[in-house]
């Protein structure tokens, strides 16, 4: 990683920091991409130049995540929130086509609710469909998010479910799954990896659908990565022949349409895809891939949590086994010190450390692009701040 300090140390949760090397390369190519005499934002998305860029970006992601050949990589729009709806539409249609003709259709949709984002996903599913099964709701059970109950407490629907959904990393609440949930293998497992994709190795073949908004750990806002297994790509039906009980999938949310058109059904978010591709190149060529990045991320979060656990004034609200490696929310005791902490950090050009408006406190986001140098600088500040208020 570059040791040159940027203008600020950016600990934002999204939009988040990008690698300095990526920003500098984009700056060099901004006015003249691949000798076209144009910015990448100006060239046609139907041009050979952009097709090469798109395919290279896709291949680099496939290499980084070791995506099996029976999966498609899609570049969609609308962020993770749009995928809350897309998974319902697409996977209900898949389930419908699997059932014998004439059989009653009302499969449950299983949702793990472990934080604010999975709660939003479940709420959207309930708006679109009448049979949503909550596998766990941590806040309802415990009064707050900050843990993941053992499997004995899960209420899965088994093979009846159209899919099982979970959010791998809860950006707001600082909860991350340290494992892939064990479910009925006949049911597609759907995962929102918006804030921790590419931060550690995992087995893509365990999933039916993986999606990730780019603006946290990949690139700028505007593109959403969707990795979907081939058997879950189904032809969309029209309103005239739509089976009762299955909502009509909007064209722009249909995975098969995007797969069949190489994500070029309409004009894609070209600049966001371009920057994402540069990030993939950076991970492959400078960092050494996802495995190497995982080791760096372990170092970063270990330093942060070790300091918090030894502190007299910093308090984590998340159970140790499920603490996020990407987002570390914490409180300061007494809470009146939090404003002073944030103001002092801003003076030292450390920005976007304020916790989400729904929970308050402080939040350190440690995405791939946040350097060890930045973490060390922040930790030194935290140590000095604590000394000042405990003497």
Residue, then its C-alpha position, 0 to 999 in steps of 0.5 A: x500500500x502507498x505510504x503517502x498520506x492523502x489529504x485526510x484519513x477517511x474512515x467513512x462507512x460509505x461512500x468510503x475511501x478508495x486506494x490512492x493508487x487507484x485515484x491517481x491512475x483514474x486521474x491520469x486517464x481521466x481525459x483520455x482513456x485508452x487513447x480514445x481522446x475521450x474520458x471513459x464517461x464519454x465513450x459509447x457503452x456499445x463500443x469495443x473499448x468499453x466491452x473490453x473494460x467490462x469483460x476485464x473487470x468481470x474476469x478480475x473479480x472472478x479471479x479474486x473470488x474464485x467464482x465457479x463457471x456456473x455463476x454469472x457476474x452482473x453489474x446492476x444499479x440501485x445499490x443493495x436496497x434495490x436488491x432487497x426487491x430483486x431477490x424476491x421477484x427473481x427467486x419466487x419465480x424460480x421456486x414457482x417453476x420448480x413446483x408441479x403444475x397446479x400445486x398451491x404456491x405460497x413458499x416462505x422467504x426466510x430472513x435473518x435479522x441481525x442489524x439495521x440492513x437485514x431489518x430493512x431487507x425483511x421489511x421490503x420483502x413483507x411489502x412485496x409478499x405475504x409469507x416472510x419467515x423471520x429466522x432470528x430477530x436479534x433486537x426483538x429477542x435481546x433489545x439491541x443488535x450485537x450478537x448472532x444466536x446459536x443455530x438451535x435458536x434459528x427457525x428455518x423453513x427448510x426445503x419449503x423456502x424460496x430462499x434464505x437471506x442474511x447480511x454478512x456484515x451489518x455496517x451500522x451495528x458492527x456485526x459480522x457473520x464469522x461463518x456461512x449459515x448452514x441451511x437446507x442445500x436445496x434452498x438458495x442462500x442469498x447474501x448481502x456482502x455490500x460492506x465486506x466483499x473482497x475483505x476475506x476468502x469464502x466459498x462462492x459455491x455455497x450461495x445462490x445469490x451474492x450482491x454488493x453495493x460498490x460504495x463501501x469496499x469496491x468503488x464509487x456509488x452507482x454500480x451493484x455487483x450481483x453474482x448469481x448461480x445459473x440455475x436461478x436465471x429464469x425467463x421473465x413472464x409478462x403481466x398477461x401470463x403471470x401465475x397468480x401469487x408470483x409478482x411480475x419481475x420488472x425488466x430492470x431487476x431481472x437477473x436473466x435479462x442482465x446476464x443475457x445482455x452482459x449487463x448492457x441491457x441499458x446504459x450501465x454506470x460506466x465510471x463506477x464500473x471503470x473504478x471498480x475494475x481499477x480496484x480489482x487490478x489493485x487487489x490482484x497486482x499490488x496487494x496480492x489478492x483477497x487472501x493477502x488482503x484478509x491478513x491485512x484486515x485482521x491486523x487492522x481490526x485486532x489493533x482497534x479491538x485490543x485498544x477498545x477492550x483494554x480501555x477505561x472509556x471506550x466501550x464496544x456493544x458487540x459480542x466478541x465472536x461476531x465483531x465486524x472486521x470492517x466497521x467498529x462502532x463504539x461509545x465513549x464513557x461519559x458520552x459527552x466526550x464523543x463530540x470532543x473526540x470527533x472534533x479533535x479527530x477532525x482537527x487532525x484530518x481524520x474524517x467520517x468517524x461519527x456513528x450512524x445517526x440511528x445509533x450514535x457514538x463513534x464508528x471506525x470503518x476499516x475497509x480494504x482501502x483504509x491503510x494500516x498507517x491510517x489505523x495506527x494514526x487513529x489508535x495513537x490519537x485514541x490513546x492520547x485522548x484517553x490519557x487526557x481524560x483519565x488522569 
